[in-house]
């Protein structure tokens, strides 16, 4: 059996470029249906701008631009957190080895330290990303787990400014899923509907609604439906609005979120997850071997927070 004993430490620029930036940007971040902000100055302040609708003026000397553009501004409460995980030395070596052999571009007879480090980094990065993903949805500081910061669902379900769309309390199915979406759209405020042209509106749903819509599309009986049924769909949309499965169904029964079926309509820029490693002394990622415990350990220290910028631009399904 081999051991991985070299210590790896990321701080400063390496912490951003090697570890956190790849996790918080690109296509994988967009698929979550939210807006991610990395290393914004602390205190982290986010704005939603609403410029004047009519800015054309009669030509004349001087300034006649009128009032400044309107904006909704929120400060994201940042929380200092750490992520830690330990493995027995043998299990850790096995996991890293399995991660490496799954790649086709690696010469197993000549492994370098860089390849081992990349495999370790990817393992830890994936674990942090999943923990952040679940907490940003169901997080509750009063809960026993996923309690490091309040998530989007707690803020939305507790807010009185969120728009409610009343629906029958029937289990989502291919027969009623369109009614759910149409009712959500009808209840949406005009300002939210106007954002549709920007291409950032999302339906955030639990897996039962996502599956019901996919079953409805499968039953349409067209050639395209048959192709999608056999090949699968990369993503789903309703009238150009992207559907995002929050993938939290397995966590809801043990969370403080009372609802098990959830459907939200908003603009993805309205939900902000902020991560900061630049303004917190001691921010680092460290991976090391502890010979006394015969354990490989990983630790990351950073700041994180989640905020709904404007609750009035969120529509939630109210099943009753």
C-alpha positions as CSV (number, residue, x, y, z in Angstrom):
1,X,0.0,0.0,0.0
2,X,1.3,3.5,-0.8
3,X,1.0,6.6,1.3
4,X,0.5,10.2,0.2
5,X,2.6,12.3,2.6
6,X,3.5,15.5,0.8
7,X,1.8,18.6,2.2
8,X,0.0,20.9,-0.2
9,X,-0.9,24.5,0.8
10,X,-2.7,27.1,-1.3
11,X,-2.7,30.7,-0.2
12,X,-2.9,34.1,-1.9
13,X,-3.2,34.0,-5.7
14,X,-2.9,30.1,-5.8
15,X,-5.9,29.9,-3.5
16,X,-7.9,31.7,-6.1
17,X,-6.6,30.5,-9.5
18,X,-6.0,26.8,-8.6
19,X,-8.7,26.0,-6.1
20,X,-11.7,28.3,-5.8
21,X,-12.0,30.1,-9.1
22,X,-12.5,26.9,-11.2
23,X,-15.2,25.9,-8.8
24,X,-17.2,29.1,-8.8
25,X,-17.2,30.1,-12.5
26,X,-18.1,28.7,-15.9
27,X,-20.9,26.5,-17.0
28,X,-21.1,24.4,-13.8
29,X,-21.8,27.6,-11.8
30,X,-24.5,28.8,-14.3
31,X,-26.3,25.5,-14.1
32,X,-27.1,26.1,-10.5
33,X,-29.5,28.9,-11.5
34,X,-28.0,31.5,-9.3
35,X,-25.4,34.3,-9.4
36,X,-22.0,33.6,-7.9
37,X,-19.7,36.4,-6.7
38,X,-16.0,35.6,-5.8
39,X,-13.7,37.9,-3.8
40,X,-16.0,41.0,-3.9
41,X,-14.7,43.6,-1.4
42,X,-16.0,43.1,2.2
43,X,-18.6,44.2,3.2
44,X,-20.0,42.6,0.0
45,X,-22.7,44.8,-1.5
46,X,-24.8,43.8,-4.5
47,X,-27.1,46.0,-6.6
48,X,-30.0,45.4,-9.0
49,X,-30.3,48.5,-11.2
50,X,-33.5,49.9,-12.7
51,X,-32.7,52.8,-15.0
52,X,-35.2,55.4,-16.0
53,X,-37.5,54.0,-18.8
54,X,-37.4,57.2,-20.9
55,X,-34.0,58.9,-21.2
56,X,-34.5,60.8,-24.4
57,X,-34.6,64.5,-24.0
58,X,-35.1,67.5,-26.2
59,X,-31.8,68.9,-27.2
60,X,-30.8,72.0,-25.3
61,X,-27.8,73.4,-23.5
62,X,-27.0,72.1,-20.0
63,X,-28.0,68.9,-18.1
64,X,-31.6,67.7,-18.1
65,X,-31.0,64.0,-17.2
66,X,-33.2,64.2,-14.1
67,X,-32.9,61.8,-11.2
68,X,-30.3,59.0,-10.9
69,X,-31.2,55.4,-11.8
70,X,-33.0,53.5,-9.2
71,X,-31.5,50.5,-7.6
72,X,-32.1,47.8,-5.0
73,X,-29.0,47.3,-2.8
74,X,-28.3,44.5,-0.3
75,X,-25.3,43.7,1.7
76,X,-24.4,40.0,1.8
77,X,-23.7,38.8,5.4
78,X,-20.4,36.9,5.2
79,X,-19.7,34.1,7.5
80,X,-16.2,32.7,8.4
81,X,-16.3,29.0,7.8
82,X,-13.9,26.1,7.5
83,X,-14.2,22.8,5.7
84,X,-12.4,19.8,7.1
85,X,-12.3,16.1,6.2
86,X,-10.0,13.2,7.2
87,X,-9.4,9.9,5.6
88,X,-7.4,6.8,6.8
89,X,-4.2,6.7,4.9
90,X,-5.1,3.6,3.0
91,X,-8.5,4.8,2.0
92,X,-7.2,8.1,0.9
93,X,-4.5,6.6,-1.3
94,X,-7.2,4.3,-2.9
95,X,-9.5,7.2,-3.6
96,X,-6.8,9.3,-5.2
97,X,-5.6,6.3,-7.2
98,X,-9.1,5.6,-8.5
99,X,-9.5,9.3,-9.5
100,X,-6.2,9.1,-11.5
101,X,-6.8,5.8,-13.3
102,X,-10.2,7.1,-14.5
103,X,-8.3,9.5,-16.8
104,X,-7.1,8.3,-20.2
105,X,-4.2,10.8,-20.5
106,X,-2.2,9.6,-17.5
107,X,0.9,7.3,-17.7
108,X,0.4,5.1,-14.6
109,X,4.1,4.0,-14.8
110,X,5.3,7.5,-14.4
111,X,3.0,9.4,-12.1
112,X,4.2,12.9,-11.2
113,X,3.6,14.9,-8.0
114,X,1.5,17.3,-10.1
115,X,-0.9,14.6,-11.1
116,X,-1.3,13.5,-7.6
117,X,-1.9,17.0,-6.4
118,X,-4.5,17.7,-9.1
119,X,-6.4,14.5,-8.1
120,X,-6.3,15.5,-4.4
121,X,-7.4,19.0,-5.2
122,X,-10.3,17.9,-7.4
123,X,-11.6,15.5,-4.7
124,X,-11.6,18.2,-2.0
125,X,-13.0,20.9,-4.3
126,X,-15.9,18.6,-5.3
127,X,-16.7,18.0,-1.6
128,X,-16.7,21.7,-0.8
129,X,-18.8,22.5,-3.8
130,X,-21.5,20.0,-2.8
131,X,-21.6,21.2,0.7
132,X,-21.9,24.8,-0.4
133,X,-24.6,23.9,-3.0
134,X,-26.8,22.2,-0.4
135,X,-26.3,24.8,2.3
136,X,-27.1,27.7,-0.1
137,X,-30.5,26.1,-0.6
138,X,-31.6,24.6,2.7
139,X,-29.1,26.3,5.1
140,X,-30.6,27.4,8.5
141,X,-28.4,28.6,11.3
142,X,-30.9,27.1,13.8
143,X,-30.7,23.6,12.3
144,X,-28.4,20.7,13.4
145,X,-26.8,20.3,9.9
146,X,-26.1,22.7,7.0
147,X,-26.2,25.5,9.6
148,X,-23.3,27.7,8.8
149,X,-25.4,30.3,7.0
150,X,-29.0,30.8,6.0
151,X,-29.8,29.6,2.5
152,X,-32.1,31.0,-0.1
153,X,-35.1,28.9,0.7
154,X,-35.3,30.0,4.3
155,X,-35.1,33.7,3.2
156,X,-37.7,33.2,0.5
157,X,-40.2,31.2,2.5
158,X,-40.0,33.5,5.5
159,X,-40.3,36.7,3.5
160,X,-43.6,38.6,3.2
161,X,-42.5,40.4,0.1
162,X,-42.3,37.2,-2.0
163,X,-45.2,36.8,-4.5
164,X,-47.3,33.6,-3.9
165,X,-49.0,31.6,-6.6
166,X,-51.8,29.5,-5.1
167,X,-52.2,26.0,-6.6
168,X,-54.1,22.8,-5.7
169,X,-52.3,20.5,-3.3
170,X,-52.1,17.6,-5.8
171,X,-48.8,15.7,-6.4
172,X,-47.0,17.1,-9.5
173,X,-47.7,15.0,-12.5
174,X,-47.5,15.2,-16.3
175,X,-51.2,16.2,-16.2
176,X,-50.9,19.3,-14.0
177,X,-47.3,20.4,-14.4
178,X,-48.2,22.9,-17.1
179,X,-50.8,24.4,-14.9
180,X,-48.2,24.9,-12.2
181,X,-45.9,26.8,-14.6
182,X,-48.7,28.9,-16.1
183,X,-50.0,29.9,-12.7
184,X,-46.5,30.9,-11.6
185,X,-46.1,33.0,-14.7
186,X,-49.5,34.6,-14.4
187,X,-48.7,35.6,-10.8
188,X,-45.3,37.1,-11.6
189,X,-45.0,40.9,-11.2
190,X,-44.6,43.0,-14.4
191,X,-41.0,43.9,-13.5
192,X,-40.1,40.2,-13.3
193,X,-41.8,39.5,-16.6
194,X,-39.9,42.3,-18.2
195,X,-36.6,40.7,-17.4
196,X,-37.5,37.7,-19.5
197,X,-35.8,39.3,-22.6
198,X,-32.4,39.2,-20.7
199,X,-32.5,35.4,-20.7
200,X,-31.8,35.0,-16.9
201,X,-35.2,33.9,-15.7
202,X,-35.2,30.5,-14.0
203,X,-37.7,28.1,-12.5
204,X,-36.1,26.5,-9.5
205,X,-37.9,23.3,-8.7
206,X,-37.7,20.1,-6.7
207,X,-37.1,16.8,-8.5
208,X,-40.8,15.8,-8.5
209,X,-41.7,18.8,-10.6
210,X,-38.7,18.4,-12.9
211,X,-39.6,14.7,-13.5
212,X,-43.3,15.5,-14.1
213,X,-42.4,18.0,-16.8
214,X,-40.0,15.6,-18.4
215,X,-42.7,13.0,-18.5
216,X,-45.1,15.5,-20.0
217,X,-42.5,16.2,-22.8
218,X,-42.0,12.5,-23.3
219,X,-45.8,12.1,-23.9
220,X,-46.0,14.7,-26.6
221,X,-45.7,12.1,-29.4
222,X,-43.5,14.0,-31.8
223,X,-40.2,12.8,-33.4
224,X,-38.3,15.2,-31.2
225,X,-40.0,13.8,-28.1
226,X,-38.9,10.3,-29.1
227,X,-35.3,11.4,-29.7
228,X,-35.2,13.1,-26.3
229,X,-36.8,10.1,-24.7
230,X,-34.1,7.8,-26.0
231,X,-31.1,10.2,-25.8
232,X,-32.1,12.3,-22.9
233,X,-32.3,16.1,-22.5
234,X,-29.3,18.2,-21.4
235,X,-31.7,20.8,-19.9
236,X,-35.4,21.7,-19.8
237,X,-37.1,25.0,-20.5
238,X,-40.6,26.4,-20.3
239,X,-41.3,29.1,-22.9
240,X,-37.6,29.9,-22.9
241,X,-37.3,29.9,-19.0
242,X,-34.7,27.5,-17.9
243,X,-35.8,24.8,-15.4
244,X,-33.2,24.0,-12.7
245,X,-33.6,21.0,-10.4
246,X,-32.3,22.1,-7.1
247,X,-31.4,18.4,-6.3
248,X,-32.3,18.8,-2.6
249,X,-35.2,16.3,-2.4
250,X,-33.1,13.8,-0.3
251,X,-32.1,16.6,2.2
252,X,-35.6,18.1,2.7
253,X,-37.0,15.5,5.2
254,X,-34.2,16.2,7.7
255,X,-34.1,20.0,7.1
256,X,-36.1,22.8,8.7
257,X,-37.8,23.4,5.4
258,X,-41.4,22.3,5.9
259,X,-42.3,22.0,2.2
260,X,-41.3,18.9,0.2
261,X,-42.4,20.2,-3.2
262,X,-41.0,23.6,-4.1
263,X,-41.3,25.7,-7.3
264,X,-39.8,29.2,-7.5
265,X,-39.7,31.7,-10.4
266,X,-37.1,34.5,-10.3
267,X,-34.1,36.0,-12.1
268,X,-30.9,34.1,-11.4
269,X,-29.1,37.4,-10.8
270,X,-31.5,37.9,-7.8
271,X,-29.9,35.0,-5.8
272,X,-26.3,35.7,-4.9
273,X,-23.8,33.3,-3.4
274,X,-20.7,35.1,-2.4
275,X,-17.3,33.5,-1.5
276,X,-14.3,35.4,-0.3
277,X,-10.7,34.3,0.3
278,X,-9.0,37.6,-0.2
279,X,-10.2,39.7,2.8
280,X,-10.0,37.1,5.6
281,X,-6.6,36.6,7.3
282,X,-5.8,33.0,7.4
283,X,-7.7,31.9,4.3
284,X,-6.1,28.8,3.0
285,X,-6.4,25.3,1.6
286,X,-4.2,22.7,3.2
287,X,-3.8,19.0,2.6
288,X,-1.4,17.0,4.8
289,X,-0.6,13.6,6.3
290,X,-0.8,13.1,10.1
291,X,1.6,10.2,10.9
292,X,0.4,9.8,14.5
293,X,-3.2,9.2,13.4
294,X,-2.2,7.6,10.1
295,X,-4.6,10.0,8.5
296,X,-4.7,12.3,5.5
297,X,-6.4,15.5,6.3
298,X,-7.8,18.4,4.2
299,X,-8.8,21.8,5.4
300,X,-10.1,25.0,3.7
301,X,-10.8,28.3,5.5
302,X,-12.8,31.0,3.7
303,X,-15.9,33.3,4.0
304,X,-19.3,32.7,2.4
305,X,-22.8,34.1,2.4
306,X,-26.1,33.9,0.5
307,X,-28.6,36.6,-0.1
308,X,-31.9,37.2,-2.0
309,X,-31.4,40.7,-3.4
310,X,-35.1,41.6,-4.0
311,X,-37.7,39.2,-2.6
312,X,-40.5,41.0,-4.6
313,X,-38.9,39.6,-7.7
314,X,-39.5,36.0,-6.5
315,X,-42.7,34.0,-7.1
316,X,-43.3,30.9,-5.0
317,X,-45.8,28.1,-5.5
318,X,-48.3,27.8,-2.6
319,X,-49.8,24.4,-2.6
320,X,-53.1,24.2,-0.7
